Amino acid sequence: MQAIYHAYVSRFVPTAIISLPCTDFNLIDKSSPLFYYAVKMPERDLLLVSTSPRRRELITLFGLAFQFVSAAVDETPRAREAPAALVSRLSRAKAESGARAAAHPNSLVIAADTVVALDGAILGKPADAADATRMLKRLRGRDHRVYSGLTLADGVRALTQVATTTVTLRDYADEEITRYVETGDPLDKAAAYAIQHDGFRPVARIAGCHANVMGLPLCHLYRALKACGVAVNEPDRACQIHLQIECPIARDILNVEIENLKSEI
């Protein structure tokens, strides 16, 4: 089967991903400033139920071939539904939708849902620029939490985890908020910000999984893939290089015994 190599273009950290169909690794110029890894073809279809560019970008760090599908799921919170319960329920609903769309019954479906909560209240996407400004002022200098529900389902069982990260935003000025909102970037973001935005960079510190804030906790996903019998490499080094971070908790997450994960049918 033809191998596919991903080329990472950067002096130090990969900032662009280019798929290079290649039947012979020797055809690739190894003197160029690129890093390569083979994208392995798994024994079963792996489906990510997501239209998020960030999730699709992050999942490629496993070096496995994934298929991508979308799901139409009502994401409206139920009355008094806690953030962790919401993301757990929605990730399972997305996985069920993806399973119905899968071409083969043996497919392993991966689905995630992420929300931001301040003082226990869920912050969705802003309705308009004024709403984005209000959200950013509420979050300024304060801690809030990001929750991601992650479900893997294969038609026999469904395994669900919830990752939680505490994020503290810096004490940015009103003028910075105005400039950021004028870019339009906050309008399609939960809680009206993106941690990776170069011009704003609102985060002061993160306690927990960094990738979780982007919508896909990779170390949690690794544990679940292993529990489902998928041969996969640990993602911590690739994640830290890609996101230009040092993660002090990756090993703690990865070292959780697979048999201790809870499978919820």
C-alpha positions in Angstrom: 0.0 0.0 0.0 1.3 3.4 -0.9 2.7 5.3 2.0 1.9 9.0 2.6 4.5 11.2 4.1 3.7 14.5 5.8 6.3 17.2 5.5 6.7 19.7 8.2 8.1 23.0 7.0 9.8 25.2 9.6 13.1 26.1 11.1 12.2 24.6 14.5 8.5 23.9 14.8 6.1 22.6 12.0 3.8 25.4 10.9 2.5 23.9 7.7 1.5 20.4 6.8 1.8 19.1 3.3 0.7 15.7 2.2 3.2 14.1 -0.1 2.1 10.8 -1.8 5.3 8.8 -2.1 6.1 5.2 -2.9 9.8 5.6 -2.0 11.1 7.5 1.0 14.4 7.9 -0.8 12.7 10.2 -3.3 12.4 12.9 -0.6 15.2 15.4 -0.2 16.5 14.7 3.3 18.8 17.7 3.1 15.8 20.1 3.2 14.7 21.6 6.5 11.8 19.2 6.8 10.7 16.6 9.3 9.0 13.5 8.0 6.9 10.7 9.5 4.9 8.0 7.8 1.1 8.1 7.9 0.2 4.5 8.6 -2.9 2.8 7.2 -4.7 1.3 10.2 -6.4 -2.1 10.1 -9.8 -0.5 10.5 -11.4 2.7 9.3 -10.9 5.6 11.7 -13.5 8.4 11.4 -13.3 11.8 13.1 -16.7 13.4 13.4 -15.7 17.0 13.1 -15.6 20.0 10.7 -13.2 21.8 12.9 -9.9 22.6 11.1 -8.1 22.6 14.4 -9.3 19.1 15.4 -8.4 17.8 12.0 -5.0 19.4 12.2 -4.3 18.0 15.7 -5.4 14.5 14.9 -2.8 14.2 12.1 -0.1 14.3 14.7 -0.8 10.6 15.4 0.5 9.6 12.0 -2.5 7.6 11.2 -4.9 7.9 8.2 -8.2 9.3 9.3 -11.5 9.9 7.4 -13.6 13.0 8.3 -17.3 13.2 8.5 -19.8 15.8 9.8 -22.7 15.3 12.1 -25.9 17.2 12.5 -26.5 17.3 16.3 -28.6 19.7 18.4 -26.1 21.2 20.8 -28.6 23.1 22.9 -27.8 22.6 26.6 -30.5 21.0 28.8 -31.9 22.9 31.8 -29.3 23.0 34.5 -27.0 20.7 32.6 -23.4 20.9 33.9 -20.6 21.6 31.3 -19.0 18.2 31.8 -22.3 16.5 31.3 -23.1 18.5 28.2 -19.9 17.7 26.4 -20.1 14.1 27.4 -23.6 13.8 26.0 -22.9 15.7 22.8 -19.7 13.8 22.0 -21.7 10.6 22.3 -24.5 11.9 20.1 -21.9 12.9 17.5 -20.3 9.5 17.6 -23.6 7.8 17.1 -24.3 10.0 14.1 -20.9 9.3 12.7 -21.4 5.6 13.2 -24.5 5.7 11.1 -22.6 7.4 8.3 -19.7 5.0 8.4 -19.1 2.8 5.3 -18.1 -0.2 7.3 -19.6 -1.6 10.6 -16.0 -2.2 11.9 -15.2 1.5 11.7 -14.0 3.2 14.9 -15.7 6.6 15.3 -14.1 9.5 17.2 -16.2 12.5 18.3 -15.5 15.5 20.5 -17.4 18.4 21.8 -15.8 21.4 23.7 -17.3 24.2 25.7 -16.0 27.1 27.8 -17.5 27.8 31.2 -17.1 30.8 33.5 -18.3 30.4 37.1 -20.1 27.3 35.9 -22.0 29.1 33.2 -21.4 28.0 29.6 -20.1 30.7 27.2 -21.1 30.0 23.6 -20.1 31.9 20.5 -20.9 35.6 20.6 -24.0 36.9 18.9 -22.2 39.9 17.5 -19.2 42.2 18.1 -20.8 43.9 21.1 -21.4 40.5 22.7 -17.8 39.4 22.0 -16.5 42.6 23.7 -18.7 41.8 26.8 -17.4 38.3 27.0 -13.7 39.3 26.7 -14.2 41.9 29.4 -15.8 39.3 31.7 -13.0 36.8 31.1 -10.2 39.4 31.5 -7.7 38.5 34.2 -9.9 35.6 35.4 -9.8 31.8 35.5 -12.3 29.8 33.4 -12.6 26.2 32.4 -12.6 24.4 29.1 -14.3 21.0 28.9 -14.0 18.5 26.1 -16.0 15.3 25.9 -14.3 12.6 23.8 -16.1 9.5 22.7 -14.9 6.5 20.7 -17.5 4.1 19.4 -17.3 1.0 17.3 -20.8 -0.5 17.2 -20.0 -2.7 20.2 -19.2 -0.2 22.9 -18.7 3.5 23.4 -15.9 4.9 25.6 -16.3 8.5 26.8 -13.8 10.7 28.7 -14.0 14.3 29.7 -10.9 16.5 29.8 -10.9 19.7 31.8 -8.4 22.6 31.5 -8.2 25.8 33.6 -7.3 28.8 31.5 -6.4 32.2 32.9 -6.6 35.2 30.6 -4.2 38.1 30.9 -5.2 41.6 31.9 -5.4 43.0 28.4 -6.5 46.6 27.7 -9.8 47.7 26.3 -8.0 48.9 23.2 -6.7 45.4 22.6 -10.2 44.0 22.8 -11.4 46.6 20.3 -8.6 45.8 17.8 -9.2 42.0 18.2 -12.9 42.2 17.8 -12.5 44.3 14.7 -10.6 41.4 13.1 -13.8 39.3 13.2 -11.9 36.4 14.7 -13.9 36.2 18.0 -17.2 35.9 16.3 -17.0 32.2 15.5 -15.1 31.2 18.7 -16.6 29.9 21.9 -16.1 32.6 24.6 -14.9 34.9 21.8 -11.2 34.1 21.7 -8.7 31.8 20.2 -5.5 31.0 22.2 -3.5 30.7 19.1 -4.3 34.2 17.6 -1.0 35.9 17.0 -2.2 39.4 17.2 -4.1 39.0 20.5 -2.6 36.1 22.5 -5.0 36.5 25.4 -3.8 33.6 27.6 -1.7 34.2 30.7 -1.4 30.6 31.8 -2.9 27.1 31.3 -3.3 24.4 33.9 -4.1 21.2 32.1 -4.1 19.9 28.6 -3.2 22.6 26.1 -4.6 20.7 23.1 -7.9 20.4 25.0 -8.4 24.1 24.7 -8.2 23.7 21.0 -10.9 21.0 21.0 -9.0 17.7 21.0 -7.1 16.4 24.1 -4.6 14.2 22.3 -3.2 12.3 25.3 -6.8 11.4 26.3 -7.5 10.3 22.8 -4.3 8.2 22.8 -5.5 6.3 25.9 -8.9 5.6 24.2 -7.4 4.5 20.9 -5.1 2.0 22.8 -8.1 0.8 24.8 -9.9 0.1 21.5 -6.9 -1.9 20.2 -5.4 0.7 17.8 -1.7 0.6 17.5 -0.6 4.2 17.9 2.4 6.2 19.1 2.2 8.4 22.1 1.4 12.0 20.9 3.0 14.1 23.6 6.3 15.0 21.8 4.6 15.7 18.4 2.0 17.8 20.2 4.5 19.9 22.1 6.6 20.5 19.0 3.6 21.4 16.9 2.1 23.8 19.5 5.5 25.2 20.6 4.9 24.4 24.3 6.2 22.3 27.2 3.6 20.2 28.7 4.2 19.2 32.4 1.2 16.9 32.6 1.4 14.8 29.4 3.1 11.9 31.2 0.6 11.9 34.0 -2.3 11.6 31.5 -0.6 9.0 29.4 0.4 6.9 32.4 -3.2 6.2 33.5 -3.7 2.5 33.1 -5.9 1.7 30.1 -7.9 -0.8 32.1 -8.9 2.0 34.5 -10.7 3.9 31.8 -14.5 3.7 32.1 -16.5 2.3 29.2 -20.0 3.6 29.0 -22.4 1.8 26.7 
